[in-house]
């Protein structure tokens, strides 16, 4: 990508994200065991791929999601790469891929160069302190897979911390724990734009009925 185009894309991302619902995760001390677990997750180098019982199921999902995402990401090759990476990173973290697509839409509007007023970056709006805490200082949070790897690992951490309570986990992800606006928006976006029948039905998170 030419330098000028990349620079303009970053500037556009900054302008767009100032009015978004971009996240602002709060830096908190991590226990040694949690830090080690998250570091192992971040360092996994396995190639991203769809995780389905058969290629047919995987291609059906990819086609359905690609059609929904086409207006936001016109480039077919990049759109497919994003979806494959979302599905792999969400699945390996025990998260629903459709939830992650909803979260990305709310956080960045699928703008890979989005930067929030708090400094959160990329598709899943990762705060810059995370590479220092669980990764490496040279990790580029604007890279597709790096951003999604961090985002899914962080949300999984919050979900475990909240004993599977998705409402509270999303609140932590956004830095708005206890407030309903952000978790409810992510849930509504997930259901309206990215709902897809799951055959395994094993997504462990719960969303309290009072917030549905």
C-alpha positions in Angstrom: 0.0 0.0 0.0 1.5 3.4 -1.0 2.6 5.5 2.0 0.3 8.4 1.2 -2.7 6.2 1.0 -1.9 4.4 4.2 -1.3 7.7 6.0 -4.7 9.1 4.8 -6.4 5.8 5.8 -5.0 6.2 9.4 -6.2 9.9 9.5 -9.6 8.8 8.3 -9.7 6.1 10.9 -9.0 8.7 13.6 -11.7 11.0 12.4 -14.3 8.3 12.1 -13.6 6.7 15.4 -13.9 9.9 17.5 -17.7 9.5 17.3 -17.8 5.7 17.6 -18.5 3.5 20.6 -14.8 2.6 20.7 -13.6 0.6 23.6 -11.4 1.8 26.5 -10.2 -1.3 28.4 -8.8 -0.4 31.8 -5.3 -1.5 32.6 -5.4 -3.7 35.7 -2.8 -6.0 37.4 -2.8 -9.5 36.1 -1.9 -12.6 38.1 1.0 -14.6 36.9 -1.1 -17.5 35.8 -3.5 -15.2 33.9 -0.7 -13.3 32.3 1.0 -16.6 31.3 -2.2 -18.0 29.8 -2.8 -14.8 27.8 0.8 -14.7 26.6 0.5 -18.3 25.3 -2.7 -17.4 23.5 -1.1 -14.3 21.8 2.0 -16.3 20.7 0.1 -19.1 18.9 1.3 -19.1 15.3 -1.1 -21.7 13.8 -2.6 -20.5 10.4 -6.0 -19.0 10.5 -8.7 -21.2 9.1 -12.5 -21.8 9.3 -13.4 -24.2 12.1 -16.3 -26.3 10.9 -17.3 -30.0 10.8 -17.1 -30.0 7.1 -15.8 -27.7 4.2 -19.4 -27.4 3.0 -20.6 -25.9 6.3 -17.6 -23.6 6.3 -18.2 -22.3 2.8 -21.9 -21.7 3.5 -21.0 -19.6 6.5 -18.3 -17.7 4.6 -20.7 -17.0 1.8 -23.5 -15.8 4.1 -21.2 -13.5 6.1 -19.4 -12.2 3.0 -22.6 -11.1 1.5 -23.5 -9.2 4.6 -20.1 -7.5 4.8 -19.7 -6.6 1.1 -20.9 -3.0 1.4 -18.5 -2.3 4.2 -15.5 -4.2 2.7 -15.8 -4.3 -1.2 -12.5 -6.1 -1.7 -13.5 -9.8 -1.9 -10.1 -11.2 -1.0 -9.6 -9.0 2.0 -13.2 -9.6 3.1 -12.7 -13.4 3.0 -9.4 -13.1 4.9 -11.1 -11.0 7.6 -13.9 -13.5 8.0 -11.6 -16.5 8.1 -9.5 -14.9 10.7 -12.5 -13.8 12.8 -13.9 -17.3 12.8 -10.6 -18.9 13.7 -9.6 -16.5 16.5 -13.1 -16.4 18.0 -13.4 -20.2 17.9 -10.0 -20.8 19.5 -11.0 -18.4 22.3 -14.3 -20.2 22.8 -16.3 -17.2 21.5 -19.1 -17.0 19.0 -17.7 -15.6 15.7 -21.0 -13.7 15.0 -20.6 -12.0 18.4 -17.1 -10.8 17.4 -18.5 -9.5 14.1 -21.1 -7.5 16.0 -18.5 -6.2 18.4 -16.2 -5.1 15.5 -19.1 -3.3 13.9 -19.9 -1.4 17.1 -16.3 -0.7 18.0 -14.8 0.4 14.6 -17.3 0.0 11.9 -14.9 -2.5 10.3 -12.3 0.3 9.9 -8.9 -1.4 10.5 -7.2 2.0 11.1 -9.7 3.3 13.6 -8.3 5.1 16.6 -10.4 6.2 19.5 -10.1 9.3 21.6 -8.6 7.0 24.4 -6.1 5.6 21.9 -7.7 2.2 21.3 -6.7 0.8 17.9 -8.0 -1.2 15.0 -10.9 -3.4 14.3 -11.5 -4.5 17.9 -10.2 -1.3 19.4 -7.3 -2.6 21.5 -5.7 -0.3 24.0 -1.9 0.1 23.5 -1.0 -1.2 27.0 -2.0 -4.7 26.1 1.1 -5.6 24.0 3.3 -4.5 26.9 1.2 -6.6 29.3 0.8 -9.8 27.4 2.6 -9.6 24.1 5.6 -7.6 22.7 6.2 -3.9 22.3 6.7 -4.4 18.5 3.2 -5.9 18.0 1.3 -3.7 15.4 -2.4 -3.4 16.6 -3.4 -2.3 13.1 -2.5 -5.7 11.6 -5.6 -7.8 11.0 -4.7 -11.0 12.8 -2.7 -9.3 15.6 -5.7 -7.1 16.4 -8.2 -9.9 16.3 -5.9 -12.2 18.4 -5.6 -9.6 21.1 -9.3 -8.7 21.0 -10.5 -12.3 21.3 -8.0 -13.1 24.0 -9.0 -10.0 26.0 -12.7 -10.7 25.8 -12.1 -14.3 26.7 -10.2 -13.1 29.8 -13.0 -10.8 30.8 -15.6 -13.5 30.2 -13.7 -15.9 32.5 -13.3 -13.2 35.1 -17.1 -12.7 35.1 -17.9 -16.4 35.2 -19.5 -16.4 31.7 -21.6 -13.3 32.2 -21.4 -11.7 28.8 -23.1 -8.5 29.9 -20.4 -7.8 32.4 -17.6 -9.0 30.2 -18.6 -6.6 27.4 -18.8 -3.9 30.0 -15.2 -4.5 31.0 -14.2 -4.7 27.3 -15.6 -1.2 26.7 -14.6 0.3 30.1 -18.3 0.7 31.1 -18.8 -2.1 33.6 -22.3 -2.1 35.1 -23.8 0.2 32.3 -26.2 -1.4 29.8 -25.8 0.8 26.7 -22.7 -0.8 25.2 -23.5 -4.5 26.0 -27.0 -4.0 24.7 -25.8 -2.4 21.5 -23.4 -5.2 20.8 -26.1 -7.8 21.4 -28.6 -6.0 19.2 -26.0 -5.6 16.4 -25.0 -9.3 16.7 -28.7 -10.4 16.4 -29.7 -7.9 13.7 -26.8 -8.2 11.3 -24.8 -11.3 12.1 -27.1 -13.9 13.6 -26.4 -17.4 12.1 -27.6 -20.8 13.1 -25.0 -22.7 15.1 -25.0 -26.5 15.1 -22.8 -27.0 18.1 -24.7 -24.6 20.4 -21.8 -24.7 22.9 -21.0 -21.0 23.3 -20.6 -20.8 27.0 -21.5 -17.1 27.7 -24.7 -16.0 29.3 -26.5 -12.7 28.9 -28.9 -12.0 31.8 -32.5 -11.9 30.8 -33.0 -8.5 32.3 -30.7 -7.1 29.6 -32.2 -9.0 26.6 
